[in-house]
Amino acid sequence: MPTPLLFSIIESPTHPPLSEYYRERGIKELRLTSTRKAISALKANKPDFVVAEFIYGYGNNYAGVNICNLDVFLYSLQKYAPQAKVIIFVDKEEKKFTARLAELFPLHGILQYPIREPEFRALLES
């Protein structure tokens, strides 16, 4: 069985440090600091998992055409790696907006901060 590949899209300091956790479980992590970089990486890499932060777009283009920071990336993911399981982390105040994203894209899991390891582990293993 090939080593699973996971894209970590880390756009803020609230994203928990999980690199050691992935390494211990034999998951190769590709750390990306923006969705733009993640889209570029999709052209050469097909992730099995994507772990990213949900950041709702208040009062900008996100609130109109797009919902959040992940929309454009998730459209690209459907083209390049439709089998990838997407897990998003979200602040309590923004969780209500994730339902709109889930209507458009298959999400494997939505975890609210603070992230609890048993819940996260269950998503990675399912």
C-alpha positions as CSV (number, residue, x, y, z in Angstrom):
1,M,0.0,0.0,0.0
2,P,1.4,3.4,-1.0
3,T,2.1,6.0,1.6
4,P,-0.9,8.3,2.0
5,L,-0.4,11.9,1.1
6,L,-2.0,14.7,3.1
7,F,-2.1,18.4,2.1
8,S,-2.0,20.7,5.2
9,I,-3.2,24.1,4.1
10,I,-2.1,26.4,6.9
11,E,-3.2,29.9,6.6
12,S,-3.3,31.1,10.2
13,P,-1.6,30.5,13.5
14,T,-4.7,28.7,14.9
15,H,-3.9,25.6,12.8
16,P,-2.7,23.0,15.3
17,P,0.8,21.5,14.8
18,L,0.1,18.0,13.5
19,S,3.2,17.1,11.5
20,E,4.5,14.8,14.2
21,Y,1.1,13.1,14.4
22,Y,1.2,12.5,10.6
23,R,4.7,11.2,10.7
24,E,3.9,8.7,13.5
25,R,1.1,7.3,11.4
26,G,3.1,7.0,8.2
27,I,1.3,9.8,6.4
28,K,3.4,12.0,4.1
29,E,2.5,15.7,4.7
30,L,2.8,18.5,2.2
31,R,2.6,21.8,4.1
32,L,1.1,24.6,2.0
33,T,0.7,28.2,3.2
34,S,-2.1,29.3,0.9
35,T,-4.9,27.8,-1.2
36,R,-3.2,29.2,-4.3
37,K,-0.1,27.1,-3.6
38,A,-2.3,24.1,-2.9
39,I,-3.9,24.4,-6.3
40,S,-0.5,24.5,-7.9
41,A,0.6,21.4,-5.9
42,L,-2.5,19.5,-7.1
43,K,-1.1,19.5,-10.6
44,A,1.8,17.2,-9.5
45,N,0.4,15.5,-6.4
46,K,-2.9,13.7,-5.8
47,P,-3.6,13.9,-2.0
48,D,-5.5,11.3,-0.1
49,F,-6.4,13.8,2.5
50,V,-6.7,17.6,2.8
51,V,-6.7,19.3,6.2
52,A,-7.4,23.0,5.9
53,E,-8.8,25.9,7.9
54,F,-12.2,27.4,7.0
55,I,-12.0,31.2,6.8
56,Y,-15.4,32.8,5.9
57,G,-15.2,35.8,3.6
58,Y,-17.0,38.6,5.4
59,G,-17.8,41.5,3.1
60,N,-15.6,40.6,0.2
61,N,-15.9,38.5,-3.0
62,Y,-16.2,35.4,-0.8
63,A,-19.5,36.6,0.6
64,G,-20.9,37.0,-3.0
65,V,-19.6,34.5,-5.4
66,N,-17.5,32.4,-3.1
67,I,-18.1,31.3,0.5
68,C,-14.7,31.1,2.0
69,N,-11.0,30.7,1.4
70,L,-11.4,27.1,0.2
71,D,-14.0,27.3,-2.7
72,V,-11.6,27.6,-5.6
73,F,-9.2,25.0,-4.2
74,L,-12.1,22.5,-3.7
75,Y,-13.3,23.0,-7.3
76,S,-9.7,22.2,-8.5
77,L,-9.6,19.2,-6.1
78,Q,-12.7,17.8,-7.8
79,K,-10.8,17.8,-11.1
80,Y,-7.4,16.5,-9.9
81,A,-8.1,14.3,-6.9
82,P,-11.8,13.7,-6.4
83,Q,-11.2,10.8,-4.0
84,A,-9.4,13.0,-1.5
85,K,-11.0,13.3,1.9
86,V,-11.4,16.9,3.1
87,I,-11.3,17.8,6.8
88,I,-11.7,21.4,7.7
89,F,-11.0,23.2,11.0
90,V,-13.3,26.1,11.9
91,D,-13.8,28.6,14.7
92,K,-17.0,28.4,16.6
93,E,-18.3,31.7,15.3
94,E,-17.8,30.6,11.7
95,K,-19.1,27.1,11.9
96,K,-22.6,28.1,10.8
97,F,-21.2,29.0,7.4
98,T,-19.7,25.6,6.7
99,A,-23.2,24.2,5.8
100,R,-23.1,26.2,2.6
101,L,-19.7,24.8,1.7
102,A,-20.9,21.2,2.5
103,E,-23.8,21.7,0.1
104,L,-21.3,22.3,-2.8
105,F,-18.4,19.9,-1.9
106,P,-18.1,16.6,-0.2
107,L,-16.5,17.2,3.2
108,H,-15.2,14.2,5.2
109,G,-15.3,16.1,8.4
110,I,-15.7,19.5,10.1
111,L,-14.0,20.0,13.4
112,Q,-14.4,23.0,15.6
113,Y,-11.4,24.5,17.5
114,P,-10.0,23.4,19.8
115,I,-9.3,20.2,17.8
116,R,-9.7,17.0,19.8
117,E,-7.3,14.2,18.9
118,P,-9.8,11.3,19.1
119,E,-12.2,13.0,16.7
120,F,-9.4,13.9,14.3
121,R,-7.9,10.4,14.5
122,A,-11.3,8.9,13.8
123,L,-11.6,11.0,10.6
124,L,-8.2,10.0,9.4
125,E,-8.8,6.4,10.0
126,S,-12.2,6.2,8.4
